[in-house]
């Protein structure tokens, strides 16, 4: 989703961090499911 509106580096970093945290959460859930089974 490209927009012409300039985005601050701070906003980009916050978004990146949020995405990384979500990915880590999903990854941990997958590992826990594999260990449980």
mmCIF file as gemmi writes it, N, C-alpha and C atoms, coordinates in Angstrom:
data_model
loop_
_atom_site.group_PDB
_atom_site.id
_atom_site.type_symbol
_atom_site.label_atom_id
_atom_site.label_alt_id
_atom_site.label_comp_id
_atom_site.label_asym_id
_atom_site.label_entity_id
_atom_site.label_seq_id
_atom_site.pdbx_PDB_ins_code
_atom_site.Cartn_x
_atom_site.Cartn_y
_atom_site.Cartn_z
_atom_site.occupancy
_atom_site.B_iso_or_equiv
_atom_site.pdbx_formal_charge
_atom_site.auth_seq_id
_atom_site.auth_asym_id
_atom_site.pdbx_PDB_model_num
ATOM 1 N N . UNK Axp A 1 ? 0.839 -1.196 0 1 0 ? 1 A 1
ATOM 2 C CA . UNK Axp A 1 ? 0 0 0 1 0 ? 1 A 1
ATOM 3 C C . UNK Axp A 1 ? 0.87 1.241 0 1 0 ? 1 A 1
ATOM 4 N N . UNK Axp A 2 ? 1.114 1.775 -1.188 1 0 ? 2 A 1
ATOM 5 C CA . UNK Axp A 2 ? 1.95 2.965 -1.298 1 0 ? 2 A 1
ATOM 6 C C . UNK Axp A 2 ? 1.08 4.214 -1.249 1 0 ? 2 A 1
ATOM 7 N N . UNK Axp A 3 ? 1.483 5.184 -0.437 1 0 ? 3 A 1
ATOM 8 C CA . UNK Axp A 3 ? 0.776 6.455 -0.391 1 0 ? 3 A 1
ATOM 9 C C . UNK Axp A 3 ? 1.766 7.565 -0.66 1 0 ? 3 A 1
ATOM 10 N N . UNK Axp A 4 ? 1.266 8.676 -1.174 1 0 ? 4 A 1
ATOM 11 C CA . UNK Axp A 4 ? 2.138 9.809 -1.468 1 0 ? 4 A 1
ATOM 12 C C . UNK Axp A 4 ? 2.468 10.596 -0.208 1 0 ? 4 A 1
ATOM 13 N N . UNK Axp A 5 ? 1.729 10.333 0.857 1 0 ? 5 A 1
ATOM 14 C CA . UNK Axp A 5 ? 1.946 11.043 2.115 1 0 ? 5 A 1
ATOM 15 C C . UNK Axp A 5 ? 3.278 10.619 2.723 1 0 ? 5 A 1
ATOM 16 N N . UNK Axp A 6 ? 4.146 11.58 3.023 1 0 ? 6 A 1
ATOM 17 C CA . UNK Axp A 6 ? 5.428 11.218 3.648 1 0 ? 6 A 1
ATOM 18 C C . UNK Axp A 6 ? 5.209 10.674 5.053 1 0 ? 6 A 1
ATOM 19 N N . UNK Axp A 7 ? 5.912 9.598 5.354 1 0 ? 7 A 1
ATOM 20 C CA . UNK Axp A 7 ? 5.772 8.968 6.667 1 0 ? 7 A 1
ATOM 21 C C . UNK Axp A 7 ? 7.059 9.181 7.449 1 0 ? 7 A 1
ATOM 22 N N . UNK Axp A 8 ? 6.906 9.557 8.706 1 0 ? 8 A 1
ATOM 23 C CA . UNK Axp A 8 ? 8.076 9.782 9.561 1 0 ? 8 A 1
ATOM 24 C C . UNK Axp A 8 ? 8.78 8.465 9.857 1 0 ? 8 A 1
ATOM 25 N N . UNK Axp A 9 ? 10.083 8.537 10.048 1 0 ? 9 A 1
ATOM 26 C CA . UNK Axp A 9 ? 10.861 7.341 10.392 1 0 ? 9 A 1
ATOM 27 C C . UNK Axp A 9 ? 10.353 6.715 11.681 1 0 ? 9 A 1
ATOM 28 N N . UNK Axp A 10 ? 9.94 7.556 12.624 1 0 ? 10 A 1
ATOM 29 C CA . UNK Axp A 10 ? 9.43 7.037 13.899 1 0 ? 10 A 1
ATOM 30 C C . UNK Axp A 10 ? 8.223 6.148 13.659 1 0 ? 10 A 1
ATOM 31 N N . UNK Axp A 11 ? 7.305 6.621 12.785 1 0 ? 11 A 1
ATOM 32 C CA . UNK Axp A 11 ? 6.094 5.847 12.498 1 0 ? 11 A 1
ATOM 33 C C . UNK Axp A 11 ? 6.458 4.527 11.845 1 0 ? 11 A 1
ATOM 34 N N . UNK Axp A 12 ? 7.42 4.571 10.924 1 0 ? 12 A 1
ATOM 35 C CA . UNK Axp A 12 ? 7.854 3.352 10.237 1 0 ? 12 A 1
ATOM 36 C C . UNK Axp A 12 ? 8.419 2.367 11.251 1 0 ? 12 A 1
ATOM 37 N N . UNK Axp A 13 ? 9.241 2.86 12.172 1 0 ? 13 A 1
ATOM 38 C CA . UNK Axp A 13 ? 9.848 1.984 13.181 1 0 ? 13 A 1
ATOM 39 C C . UNK Axp A 13 ? 8.79 1.36 14.079 1 0 ? 13 A 1
ATOM 40 N N . UNK Axp A 14 ? 7.775 2.145 14.446 1 0 ? 14 A 1
ATOM 41 C CA . UNK Axp A 14 ? 6.701 1.625 15.3 1 0 ? 14 A 1
ATOM 42 C C . UNK Axp A 14 ? 5.953 0.522 14.569 1 0 ? 14 A 1
ATOM 43 N N . UNK Axp A 15 ? 5.66 0.76 13.282 1 0 ? 15 A 1
ATOM 44 C CA . UNK Axp A 15 ? 4.939 -0.238 12.483 1 0 ? 15 A 1
ATOM 45 C C . UNK Axp A 15 ? 5.778 -1.496 12.352 1 0 ? 15 A 1
ATOM 46 N N . UNK Axp A 16 ? 7.068 -1.326 12.041 1 0 ? 16 A 1
ATOM 47 C CA . UNK Axp A 16 ? 7.967 -2.482 11.889 1 0 ? 16 A 1
ATOM 48 C C . UNK Axp A 16 ? 8.005 -3.301 13.166 1 0 ? 16 A 1
ATOM 49 N N . UNK Axp A 17 ? 8.117 -2.616 14.296 1 0 ? 17 A 1
ATOM 50 C CA . UNK Axp A 17 ? 8.195 -3.308 15.584 1 0 ? 17 A 1
ATOM 51 C C . UNK Axp A 17 ? 6.907 -4.084 15.843 1 0 ? 17 A 1
ATOM 52 N N . UNK Axp A 18 ? 5.771 -3.471 15.537 1 0 ? 18 A 1
ATOM 53 C CA . UNK Axp A 18 ? 4.485 -4.136 15.746 1 0 ? 18 A 1
ATOM 54 C C . UNK Axp A 18 ? 4.38 -5.386 14.883 1 0 ? 18 A 1
ATOM 55 N N . UNK Axp A 19 ? 4.831 -5.278 13.638 1 0 ? 19 A 1
ATOM 56 C CA . UNK Axp A 19 ? 4.774 -6.425 12.724 1 0 ? 19 A 1
ATOM 57 C C . UNK Axp A 19 ? 5.683 -7.535 13.23 1 0 ? 19 A 1
ATOM 58 N N . UNK Axp A 20 ? 6.884 -7.181 13.646 1 0 ? 20 A 1
ATOM 59 C CA . UNK Axp A 20 ? 7.838 -8.181 14.146 1 0 ? 20 A 1
ATOM 60 C C . UNK Axp A 20 ? 7.27 -8.889 15.37 1 0 ? 20 A 1
ATOM 61 N N . UNK Axp A 21 ? 6.655 -8.118 16.267 1 0 ? 21 A 1
ATOM 62 C CA . UNK Axp A 21 ? 6.077 -8.72 17.473 1 0 ? 21 A 1
ATOM 63 C C . UNK Axp A 21 ? 4.972 -9.704 17.117 1 0 ? 21 A 1
ATOM 64 N N . UNK Axp A 22 ? 4.138 -9.344 16.129 1 0 ? 22 A 1
ATOM 65 C CA . UNK Axp A 22 ? 3.053 -10.245 15.715 1 0 ? 22 A 1
ATOM 66 C C . UNK Axp A 22 ? 3.616 -11.518 15.122 1 0 ? 22 A 1
ATOM 67 N N . UNK Axp A 23 ? 4.664 -11.386 14.309 1 0 ? 23 A 1
ATOM 68 C CA . UNK Axp A 23 ? 5.279 -12.558 13.682 1 0 ? 23 A 1
ATOM 69 C C . UNK Axp A 23 ? 5.876 -13.467 14.759 1 0 ? 23 A 1
ATOM 70 N N . UNK Axp A 24 ? 6.572 -12.866 15.729 1 0 ? 24 A 1
ATOM 71 C CA . UNK Axp A 24 ? 7.172 -13.656 16.805 1 0 ? 24 A 1
ATOM 72 C C . UNK Axp A 24 ? 6.098 -14.389 17.601 1 0 ? 24 A 1
ATOM 73 N N . UNK Axp A 25 ? 4.967 -13.71 17.832 1 0 ? 25 A 1
ATOM 74 C CA . UNK Axp A 25 ? 3.873 -14.322 18.582 1 0 ? 25 A 1
ATOM 75 C C . UNK Axp A 25 ? 3.337 -15.539 17.841 1 0 ? 25 A 1
ATOM 76 N N . UNK Axp A 26 ? 3.095 -15.373 16.532 1 0 ? 26 A 1
ATOM 77 C CA . UNK Axp A 26 ? 2.595 -16.486 15.719 1 0 ? 26 A 1
ATOM 78 C C . UNK Axp A 26 ? 3.602 -17.624 15.711 1 0 ? 26 A 1
ATOM 79 N N . UNK Axp A 27 ? 4.882 -17.28 15.573 1 0 ? 27 A 1
ATOM 80 C CA . UNK Axp A 27 ? 5.951 -18.278 15.531 1 0 ? 27 A 1
ATOM 81 C C . UNK Axp A 27 ? 5.987 -19.079 16.83 1 0 ? 27 A 1
ATOM 82 N N . UNK Axp A 28 ? 5.896 -18.365 17.958 1 0 ? 28 A 1
ATOM 83 C CA . UNK Axp A 28 ? 5.902 -19.036 19.262 1 0 ? 28 A 1
ATOM 84 C C . UNK Axp A 28 ? 4.702 -19.956 19.416 1 0 ? 28 A 1
ATOM 85 N N . UNK Axp A 29 ? 3.532 -19.511 18.929 1 0 ? 29 A 1
ATOM 86 C CA . UNK Axp A 29 ? 2.334 -20.344 19.021 1 0 ? 29 A 1
ATOM 87 C C . UNK Axp A 29 ? 2.515 -21.613 18.207 1 0 ? 29 A 1
ATOM 88 N N . UNK Axp A 30 ? 3.124 -21.492 17.025 1 0 ? 30 A 1
ATOM 89 C CA . UNK Axp A 30 ? 3.35 -22.661 16.179 1 0 ? 30 A 1
ATOM 90 C C . UNK Axp A 30 ? 4.29 -23.643 16.869 1 0 ? 30 A 1
ATOM 91 N N . UNK Axp A 31 ? 5.354 -23.126 17.487 1 0 ? 31 A 1
ATOM 92 C CA . UNK Axp A 31 ? 6.32 -23.983 18.179 1 0 ? 31 A 1
ATOM 93 C C . UNK Axp A 31 ? 5.633 -24.702 19.344 1 0 ? 31 A 1
ATOM 94 N N . UNK Axp A 32 ? 4.828 -23.957 20.111 1 0 ? 32 A 1
ATOM 95 C CA . UNK Axp A 32 ? 4.141 -24.561 21.246 1 0 ? 32 A 1
ATOM 96 C C . UNK Axp A 32 ? 3.195 -25.658 20.785 1 0 ? 32 A 1
ATOM 97 N N . UNK Axp A 33 ? 2.507 -25.427 19.663 1 0 ? 33 A 1
ATOM 98 C CA . UNK Axp A 33 ? 1.59 -26.445 19.14 1 0 ? 33 A 1
ATOM 99 C C . UNK Axp A 33 ? 2.365 -27.695 18.745 1 0 ? 33 A 1
ATOM 100 N N . UNK Axp A 34 ? 3.527 -27.507 18.111 1 0 ? 34 A 1
ATOM 101 C CA . UNK Axp A 34 ? 4.327 -28.653 17.681 1 0 ? 34 A 1
ATOM 102 C C . UNK Axp A 34 ? 4.838 -29.433 18.891 1 0 ? 34 A 1
ATOM 103 N N . UNK Axp A 35 ? 5.258 -28.734 19.932 1 0 ? 35 A 1
ATOM 104 C CA . UNK Axp A 35 ? 5.764 -29.4 21.136 1 0 ? 35 A 1
ATOM 105 C C . UNK Axp A 35 ? 4.642 -30.139 21.853 1 0 ? 35 A 1
ATOM 106 N N . UNK Axp A 36 ? 3.446 -29.543 21.837 1 0 ? 36 A 1
ATOM 107 C CA . UNK Axp A 36 ? 2.311 -30.138 22.547 1 0 ? 36 A 1
ATOM 108 C C . UNK Axp A 36 ? 1.853 -31.424 21.871 1 0 ? 36 A 1
ATOM 109 N N . UNK Axp A 37 ? 1.906 -31.451 20.548 1 0 ? 37 A 1
ATOM 110 C CA . UNK Axp A 37 ? 1.403 -32.631 19.831 1 0 ? 37 A 1
ATOM 111 C C . UNK Axp A 37 ? 2.363 -33.799 19.922 1 0 ? 37 A 1
